[in-house]
Amino acid sequence: MIVYNLRCAKAHEFEGWFRDSAAFDTQAAEGKLVCPVCNSRKVAKAPMAPAVSGTRKSASPEEVRKARQFMTGLRKYVQENAEYVGPQFAEEARKIHYGESDERHIYGEATLKEARELIEEGVDVAPLPPDVNETN
């Protein structure tokens, strides 16, 4: 996995997680990157500071705000653009992966065991960030 800082045309900054740099390039070329704040599809990599191992600092209030904003935007985007399949998520994800069901975006619930099995089978899955309004 690789994490990029991204910025939309309206200067909203957020993180994007990709399998590799080629996955970012492909998604960017196909217009699949969307700002979680304003839904702009004009998204590019933002300048990043290199990660330095061994240094650890607590998150600033601004960093916490940006993280919450990103999680809220990502969750909202998924809920508005994917079909909720509830506890049938693992079964339906497999059907889509193996061509037994129509290709579409879905979300729902899966146990940790089910999620690991999907990943081992090569099914692209990712956890949905928690609803930050329901957590403390």
Secondary structure, DSSP 4 states (H G I P E B T S, - for coil): -EEEEEEETT--EEEEEESSHHHHHHHHHTT----TTT--S-EEEPP-PPP-TT---PPPHHHHHHHHHHHHHHHHHHHHHSEEEETTHHHHHHHHHTTSS----EEE---HHHHHHHHHTT----PPPP-TTS--
